[in-house]
């Protein structure tokens, strides 16, 4: 089966089917995984840039419709309040707790910086007799793609 994104319906099931097709093509050797990853990165960056720049136009168009909603191709597009932020700085109790929290967070970060320098699983005893144990380290192997400007 050939993967054709232009025929993709805006449904989660069609997106999953398209993804399955791509993985089958990689698994069969028909598609190089590095080429596929690069093409996906290009699409990802394109979508991110286009969505940011299209946002104002889409919202303006949605406001022309009753209730700021449109159903098109079995998908619903609607205005939504996202990224709500609260400013608590006017409350003195909050400000006091925040200052304590910031101090604790800073002390914790300093301690982590010290511990990171100790080899994993090793114990270091300082001049005061305080023992510090190097943190266990784990990581996940993945890949990153850097596109030219």
Rosetta blueprint (number, residue, H / E / L):
1 X L
2 X L
3 X L
4 X L
5 X H
6 X H
7 X H
8 X L
9 X L
10 X L
11 X L
12 X H
13 X H
14 X H
15 X H
16 X H
17 X H
18 X H
19 X H
20 X H
21 X H
22 X H
23 X H
24 X H
25 X H
26 X H
27 X H
28 X L
29 X L
30 X L
31 X L
32 X L
33 X H
34 X H
35 X H
36 X H
37 X H
38 X H
39 X H
40 X H
41 X H
42 X H
43 X H
44 X H
45 X H
46 X H
47 X H
48 X H
49 X H
50 X H
51 X H
52 X H
53 X H
54 X H
55 X H
56 X H
57 X H
58 X H
59 X H
60 X H
61 X H
62 X H
63 X L
64 X L
65 X L
66 X H
67 X H
68 X H
69 X E
70 X E
71 X E
72 X E
73 X L
74 X L
75 X E
76 X E
77 X E
78 X E
79 X L
80 X L
81 X L
82 X L
83 X L
84 X L
85 X L
86 X L
87 X L
88 X L
89 X L
90 X L
91 X L
92 X H
93 X H
94 X H
95 X H
96 X H
97 X H
98 X H
99 X H
100 X H
101 X H
102 X H
103 X H
104 X H
105 X H
106 X H
107 X H
108 X H
109 X H
110 X H
111 X H
112 X H
113 X H
114 X H
115 X H
116 X H
117 X L
118 X L
119 X L
120 X L
121 X L
122 X L
123 X E
124 X E
125 X E
126 X L
127 X L
128 X L
129 X L
130 X L
131 X E
132 X E
133 X E
134 X L
135 X L
136 X L
137 X L
138 X L
139 X L
140 X L
141 X L
142 X L
143 X L
144 X L
145 X L
146 X L
147 X L
148 X L
149 X L
